[in-house]
Amino acid sequence: MKGLRTAANEALDSMKTGEEILTMGTVSQKDPEINKYWIQFGARRIAKKIPNRLIFSDPGPHFMNTKNRPLIKVRYLPSITPATVDVFGDDKIIIFNYEKPITSILIYDKNIAQSFKQFFEQL
């Protein structure tokens, strides 16, 4: 959990107002501590005026709580991916696996970010 927080906070802290976060594969069914963290993260994202577009893999409670938050657009596409992928701005990607043990990988690479952005837009 500490690594997930560190990666997401580092990525958000490096973003400028107006850049966007694209998220795909978000699931509601995960440890409640993780969903609680993402709500806190969302408040920081909103304060920085960073929009977020998400594609959820399930329409559970986290989907319902997220869809009405400011600066956010949410869609549902069943079973898109077993992992969550976030693209932060033009050059940062975080891949999350919420199964135990929780893992996250933060990548700084414009080409990989562009590839995931194109995939997101196709979805």
N, C-alpha and C positions, 0 to 999 in steps of 0.2 A: 504494500500500500504506500509505503514511504517513497519508493521509486516511481510509482505512478504519479504521486503528487509532485515530486521533483521535476519529472519530465514535463508534465502539463504546465506547471508554474513557470518553468524556464521558457517554454515555447510562448506562453501568453505574455510574459514580461518583455520578450523581444519584439512583440508586435506593436505596430503603430495604429492610431485611430483610423478607422475606415478599412483596414485590412480585414479579411474574412476568414472564418474557420469553416471548413467543410467536414462533415462527420458522416460516416457510413457504417452501418452494421451495429448501431446502438441497440442494446437490449435492456428491457426493464428488469428481467429476472437475474439479478446479481446481488452480491452482498449489500445490504442496506447502507453500510458505511461508505461504499463507493458512490451510490446514488446521492447520499448526503454531501459527499465531497463535491460532486458535479454541480449541485445546487449552489454551494458556496463559490465554486469556480465561476458559475454563471453570473453571480453578483459582481465579481471582479471584472468579468468580460463586459458586462453591461456598463460598468463605471468607466471602462476604457473606450466605450462606444465601438466595440468589435461585433459585427453581425455574425451569426452562426446559422448555417443551413444543415439540417440533419436528415438522414434517412434511417429510420428505425427498422429493425428486423422483427419486432413484435409490438403490438399495440397495447402493452400493459400499463400499469400505473405510472411509471416514469415517463412514458410517452404522454399520458394525459396531463401530468404536472408540468411538462416541459413546453407543450405546444402553445401556451398562452403567455409565455414570458416575453419581455421586450427584446427586440433585435434578433428574433429567432423565427425561422421557417422550418416546419417539420412535415415530413412525409413518411409513409409506411410502405415498405416493400418486403414481403415475407421472406425470411430465411436468406437474406442477401449474402451474409458471410458469417463464419463462426467467430471472427475477431472484429474489433472495432478499429477503424482507421480514421485518424483526424489529420487534415491538412491545415496547417497554420500559415496563412499568408502565402508567400511565393517559394519558400525554401525549407519548410520544416514539416515533417511527417511523424506522427506517433502511431504505432501499432500496439493495441492493447489486447491482452488475453485475460478475461476476467475469471477464468477457472483457476482453482488452486493448483499450484502457486500462481498468484497474480503476476503477470509480466508486462513490461512495456519497453518499447524500443523507440528512442528519439533519433531521427535521422535529419541531418542538415544537407539537403541536396536539391537544387532547383529542378534537375531533370526528373528525378523521382517524384517530386511534388507535382510537377506538370503532368506526369503520367497519371497520378491518382486523381488530379483535378479533372482530366479528360474522362476518366472512368466514372467519376461522380456525375458529371454533366450528362453522360450517356444514360446513366441510370435514371 
